[in-house]
Amino acid sequence: MNHLLLELANKSQTYRKMLNLYWITIILTIVLEFLIHRLETFSAPYTFFYILVMQTLVLSSITGVVEMLYRYRKIHNDDLLIVTGIIYASSIIYMNPTIGIVPAIYIFPILTSVLSFNKNRILLAYCLVIVSFTALYAFSPILRVSMQTNELIGILFLYIGVTVIAMTISSNGIELLNNLKHTTQTKQELLVKTIIMDKLSKMDALTDLYNHKTFHEYLEKLIDQNERNHLPLQLAILDIDNFKHINDTYGHWVGDIILQRVALIIKETVTSNDFVARYGGEEFAIIFADKSMDQSYLIAEQIRQKLNLTLHPELDSKAATISIGLQNYATGEGKEALFRGADASLYIAKRSGKNKTVVQMPASQQSAGG
């Protein structure tokens, strides 16, 4: 049901289908009129063929104009479609005035107008039908003779009845479409809220980095990738030097500003393959993926050096330095061993003067200072 309503609500799709129906109607009309003529006269006079060809050309030309406007100018006007339907119906009635049921074909443009879900357009189609039928009845003696009074009344009631039904369908369709639109909007809003809530559950509100929990989830996945595909992996733990002193001396609000700036510099320096999180307090963590140890070390050093050169007005134009512990992951050692190595490197950086990047290597320790 929803799928059907969505298709009807799509004006372009509906218009295209109606144009296809009009082309099919031309073919069917010509075939049926030819067969009817053969059954009635058992012959095919040249006059009839001339009229039939002219009718085909007129209907094809009108439909062709509408087709060109739709295809090349992207015009899909419902009023134009209704007028085309009126011309179709008038042509068929004019060609077959002796068949009493033929005037009923005027319900075609009325039903076409339903697809616009517009009551005014349905009333317009009805008025055009009445005017067109009146004109045909007035100027076609054969039609007047062939239609009895009860048939005339019946046809007029048919137009009225179809119009009332069309108005009812339109009203119900509009209500259903509005309900569908409301439901769709509600679902979209719920989806957006779910996405926002999911993001909030994964992000640190102050720094807009991933939080502690999400960091561990991602690290476990990357370690699994390493175990299966030998994906290169390094872990860096970064700690702001003397952060307690910053909070005690300048206030926690200044400490929050420093945390935000440090986070921003880290995000701007790492690559798209790297994962950055606020690990807790003044500590940050970076997972370097698909890089050599040398490449990860250079990025860590870039971060440290940028912060060493960044002067903060809130700290009396002083820098807030960081110490970094970097550890390479060896397949099979597990997450705990990786953390112990990175923590040990960070401990060495802190104890040996701070503002350093220390790399924990299997055989020996390697450090670099600023």
Secondary structure, 3 states (H helix, E strand, C coil): CHHHHHHHHCHHHHHHHHHHHHHHHHHHHHHHHHHHHHHHHCCCCHHHHHHHHHHHHHHHHHHHHHHHHHHHHCCCCHHHHHHHHHHHHHHHHHHCCCCCCHHHHHHHHHHHHHCCCCHHHHHHHHHHHHHHHHHHHHHCHHHHHHCCHHHHHHHHHHHHHHHHHHHHHHHHHHHHHHHHHHHHHHHHHHHHHHHHHHHHHHECCCCCCECHHHHHHHHHHHHHHHHHHCCCEEEEEEEECCHHHHHHHHCHHHHHHHHHHHHHHHHHHCCCCCEEEEEECCEEEEEEECCCHHHHHHHHHHHHHHHHHCEEHHHCCEECCEEEEEEECCCCCHHHHHHHHHHHHHHHHHHCCCCEEEEECCCCEEEEEC
